[in-house]
Amino acid sequence: MKNINIAEFRNHMRYYLEYINRGGYLRLLDHRSPVADIIPVVKGIGKDEAQGSSAYLKKAAVQNRVKLPTDTFTEDFFLNGPIKISKGKSSGVLKQLLEDRYLNR
């Protein structure tokens, strides 16, 4: 991934678009702060097919654009219902999530 400022991108846009078209990634900076990542479009898949398509995700994973899950949900995951948050001084979302993790809900 190349980091470039907006003025550099504007002045040499054709060069950078060719770079992206060849599979390159750009991070645009505004006063040294990242404002956008520009990545290539996955070719060969139409807009309708890309909506929820496993082929789209597999292709994106090969290009290191996404990481596919390594585990699947079990049936009981959906049967437990939402996390119950207790009220009190020390209750917090993080505490509840960690407690839920340790109880294997």
ABEGO torsion letter per residue (X at the ends): XBBBBAAAAAAAAAAAAAAAAAGBBBBBBBGGBBABBBBBBBBGBBAAAABGBAAAAAAAAAAGABBBBABBBBAAAAAAEBBBBBBEAABBAAAAAAAAAAAGX
